[in-house]
Amino acid sequence: MSADAAAQPEKVAAAAAAVAAAVGPRADSEMSSQPPAPVIGVLIQPVDENLPEEINGVSRQQSVLEGISYLAASYIKYIEAAGCVALPIDLNLSEDEHKFIFSQIDGLLLPGGSAEINDWNAPYMKTTKLYYELAKESNEAGKFFPIVGICLGFEALVIVASGNLNYFNREFTEDLDRRRELSFTEEAENSVLFGWGVFPGDEKTKKEPSSREDPGAKERKSAEIQVAAPAEDLKRESSSKNETEAEKNEKNSEIQVPDPVAQAADLATLRSTFAVDRIRQLLGKQPIAYFHHFKLLSTDEFHNDEKLKKEWRLTATAKIPEENKLEIVAAVEHRQFPFFGMQFHPEKALFEHCDQSQIPHSFASVLPSWYIAALIGLLARRSHNAFKDKKLKFDSVAFAFKPTRTATYGRFYSFEQVYLFPQELRQQMRKQMFAGRPSSATQLQQQQQKQLQLAVAADEA
């Protein structure tokens, strides 16, 4: 070994020490002005036919018997592409545990897969319904919380929103592994995702152009005026020296209510940067929207459902030529709340690369994917929630886990990587997340005891 090679480890160690000395650790007061990455929860689900017949020497059937759950890595990457971090959510938690998680995260992604959705007691549906109701209550109370459903997640959203379990109970194969053009409805231009729309309550800060003859230029001008105060530049309280670590975490998690004017500027910046009209043109004139599903909601079903029509916008459709030009619902969004559903897969153009599939990878196909990811990140940044414990957040998000390769050369596969969650790992995650938190029964007992003490004190007075 040469002298230079022998000295290399010492050089690396010295360089690492220099970097460590320069960047950290920092005091809480120094970190207080740095807004954290939003946390988006994403549901995990039981192993299904989307995974290969064998993973790490264990058959798929055995994985099912052992109760292993999974999450496609492409959804994690998509969340991270939005500048956020992903928190895997186990379906088999109690309602109180889900409520605690809801209070910590900034949004929810309902991923694709093959979980049961035509049964209210099925874990995926039960969990989706709970978070949907929690998100409605939160938004009605003025606390912004977005939900995005992709493929199966879109289907679950529609069922929960309509209350109709009979939707998506027809199986067909004409839209498995297909690229299609989207047809945008008249409502798309007024939508949040594909147009110039704003949410109720945002009209006072609306910065959209009154004329859309040259929307890009006017949007850019609006963004330039407002960009000095982006919504994510929110101040945090710094901690005093005598505070405990828990108290510091609590204070550092407290964020001020986001500035609506700055939020309008962020939305204007997004739409001018990506030219939302151009995004619609790309998706509407080229077959770059990727579909991979075997259940559908027809446009006739949507239009015949008064509840869906009243509460949701149908923004995009797609036609299935093999079915005599059957038209299906491709994208919807709630009229009042930040809830979005897409039957197609915006994440796959960026993060799934199976050469046996029809997934598009042209530059035109990735632009809409980037745009939708950016919007998801923008929505999450409007949340009023915050992880109370930074260390718990650090240990719970997806980068704390290791993905498994599930791609096989020369064969079709749904996911090139997945995160596997055996029962013992999920138990560890649960213990870590809820360690030290009293159960609902204990909380009720504490509340009753406090009420009794107050009553006794009142009598004595």
NORQUI-V529628 format. One record per pair of residues at least 6 apart in sequence whose C-alpha atoms are under 6 Angstrom apart, sorted by the first residue. I is the first residue (numbers start at 1). GAP is how many residues later the second one is. D is the distance in Angstrom with one decimal. If there is no record, write none. Layout:
BEGIN
{{I & GAP & D} {I & GAP & D}}
END
This chain:
BEGIN
{{29 & 209 & 4.9} {32 & 204 & 5.3} {32 & 206 & 5.7} {33 & 202 & 5.5} {33 & 203 & 6.0} {37 & 47 & 5.0} {38 & 46 & 4.9} {38 & 68 & 5.9} {39 & 45 & 5.9} {39 & 46 & 5.0} {39 & 47 & 5.7} {39 & 66 & 5.1} {39 & 67 & 5.3} {40 & 46 & 5.0} {40 & 65 & 5.8} {40 & 66 & 5.6} {40 & 67 & 4.8} {40 & 68 & 5.3} {41 & 45 & 5.7} {41 & 46 & 4.6} {41 & 47 & 6.0} {41 & 67 & 4.7} {42 & 46 & 5.2} {42 & 47 & 5.8} {42 & 66 & 5.8} {42 & 67 & 4.8} {42 & 68 & 6.0} {43 & 45 & 5.9} {43 & 46 & 4.8} {44 & 26 & 5.5} {44 & 27 & 5.1} {44 & 45 & 5.9} {44 & 46 & 5.7} {45 & 24 & 5.1} {45 & 25 & 5.6} {46 & 23 & 4.1} {47 & 17 & 5.8} {47 & 22 & 5.2} {47 & 23 & 5.9} {50 & 364 & 5.7} {53 & 6 & 5.7} {53 & 7 & 5.0} {54 & 6 & 5.4} {68 & 353 & 5.7} {68 & 354 & 4.4} {69 & 351 & 6.0} {69 & 352 & 5.0} {70 & 349 & 5.4} {70 & 350 & 4.5} {70 & 351 & 5.7} {71 & 347 & 5.5} {71 & 348 & 5.1} {72 & 346 & 4.3} {73 & 344 & 5.4} {73 & 345 & 4.8} {74 & 277 & 5.4} {76 & 10 & 5.9} {78 & 269 & 5.8} {82 & 291 & 5.0} {82 & 292 & 5.0} {82 & 295 & 4.6} {86 & 311 & 5.5} {86 & 312 & 5.5} {87 & 310 & 4.4} {87 & 311 & 5.8} {91 & 32 & 5.8} {103 & 282 & 6.0} {104 & 281 & 5.7} {104 & 282 & 5.1} {104 & 283 & 4.5} {106 & 274 & 5.2} {106 & 277 & 5.2} {106 & 279 & 5.7} {107 & 38 & 5.5} {107 & 39 & 4.9} {107 & 40 & 5.9} {107 & 273 & 5.5} {108 & 39 & 4.8} {109 & 38 & 5.9} {109 & 39 & 4.9} {109 & 40 & 5.9} {110 & 39 & 4.5} {110 & 43 & 4.4} {111 & 39 & 5.4} {111 & 42 & 5.2} {112 & 38 & 5.7} {112 & 39 & 4.9} {112 & 40 & 4.4} {112 & 41 & 5.7} {113 & 39 & 5.8} {117 & 8 & 5.4} {118 & 47 & 5.2} {120 & 6 & 5.7} {129 & 31 & 5.9} {135 & 10 & 5.8} {143 & 241 & 5.8} {144 & 239 & 4.9} {145 & 238 & 5.5} {146 & 192 & 4.8} {146 & 193 & 5.7} {147 & 192 & 4.8} {148 & 191 & 5.9} {148 & 192 & 4.8} {148 & 193 & 5.8} {149 & 192 & 4.6} {150 & 191 & 6.0} {150 & 192 & 5.0} {150 & 193 & 5.9} {151 & 192 & 4.3} {151 & 193 & 5.9} {154 & 187 & 4.4} {154 & 188 & 5.5} {154 & 189 & 6.0} {159 & 6 & 5.9} {162 & 146 & 6.0} {168 & 127 & 5.1} {168 & 128 & 5.3} {170 & 125 & 5.8} {171 & 123 & 5.3} {171 & 124 & 5.0} {172 & 122 & 5.0} {173 & 121 & 5.4} {175 & 117 & 5.9} {175 & 118 & 6.0} {176 & 116 & 4.2} {176 & 117 & 5.3} {177 & 114 & 5.9} {177 & 115 & 4.7} {177 & 181 & 5.8} {178 & 112 & 5.8} {178 & 113 & 5.2} {179 & 108 & 5.2} {179 & 109 & 5.6} {179 & 110 & 5.5} {179 & 111 & 4.6} {180 & 107 & 4.1} {180 & 108 & 5.9} {180 & 109 & 5.3} {181 & 102 & 5.9} {181 & 103 & 5.2} {181 & 105 & 5.4} {181 & 106 & 4.2} {182 & 101 & 5.7} {182 & 102 & 4.8} {182 & 135 & 5.7} {182 & 136 & 5.1} {183 & 101 & 5.7} {183 & 133 & 5.5} {183 & 134 & 5.1} {183 & 135 & 6.0} {184 & 131 & 5.8} {184 & 132 & 4.4} {185 & 130 & 5.3} {185 & 131 & 5.8} {187 & 128 & 5.8} {188 & 6 & 5.7} {188 & 7 & 5.7} {188 & 127 & 4.5} {189 & 6 & 4.0} {190 & 6 & 5.3} {190 & 7 & 4.5} {191 & 6 & 4.6} {192 & 6 & 5.8} {205 & 56 & 5.5} {216 & 56 & 5.2} {219 & 49 & 5.7} {219 & 53 & 5.4} {220 & 52 & 5.4} {223 & 42 & 5.3} {223 & 45 & 5.4} {223 & 46 & 5.0} {226 & 39 & 5.1} {229 & 33 & 5.6} {230 & 32 & 5.1} {231 & 28 & 6.0} {231 & 31 & 4.8} {231 & 32 & 5.2} {236 & 19 & 5.8} {239 & 9 & 5.6} {249 & 140 & 5.4} {250 & 138 & 5.3} {253 & 133 & 5.5} {253 & 135 & 5.3} {279 & 89 & 5.8} {288 & 72 & 6.0} {288 & 77 & 5.3} {290 & 54 & 5.4} {290 & 55 & 5.5} {291 & 53 & 4.6} {297 & 31 & 5.7} {297 & 32 & 5.7} {298 & 29 & 5.9} {298 & 30 & 4.2} {298 & 31 & 5.8} {299 & 28 & 6.0} {299 & 29 & 5.2} {299 & 30 & 5.5} {311 & 23 & 6.0} {311 & 24 & 5.6} {312 & 21 & 5.6} {312 & 22 & 4.3} {312 & 23 & 5.2} {313 & 19 & 5.4} {313 & 20 & 5.3} {314 & 18 & 4.7} {315 & 16 & 5.6} {315 & 17 & 5.4} {316 & 14 & 5.2} {316 & 15 & 5.0} {317 & 11 & 5.6} {317 & 12 & 4.7} {317 & 13 & 4.5} {318 & 9 & 5.6} {318 & 10 & 5.4} {318 & 12 & 5.9} {319 & 6 & 5.4} {319 & 7 & 5.5} {319 & 8 & 4.4} {320 & 6 & 5.1} {330 & 12 & 5.7} {330 & 13 & 5.0} {331 & 10 & 5.6} {331 & 11 & 4.4} {332 & 8 & 5.9} {332 & 9 & 5.2} {333 & 6 & 5.6} {333 & 7 & 4.3} {346 & 23 & 4.9} {349 & 11 & 5.7} {349 & 12 & 5.4} {349 & 17 & 5.8} {356 & 56 & 5.1} {403 & 15 & 5.4} {403 & 16 & 4.6} {404 & 13 & 5.4} {404 & 14 & 5.3} {404 & 15 & 6.0} {405 & 11 & 5.9} {405 & 12 & 4.5} {406 & 10 & 5.0} {406 & 11 & 5.2} {407 & 9 & 4.3}}
END
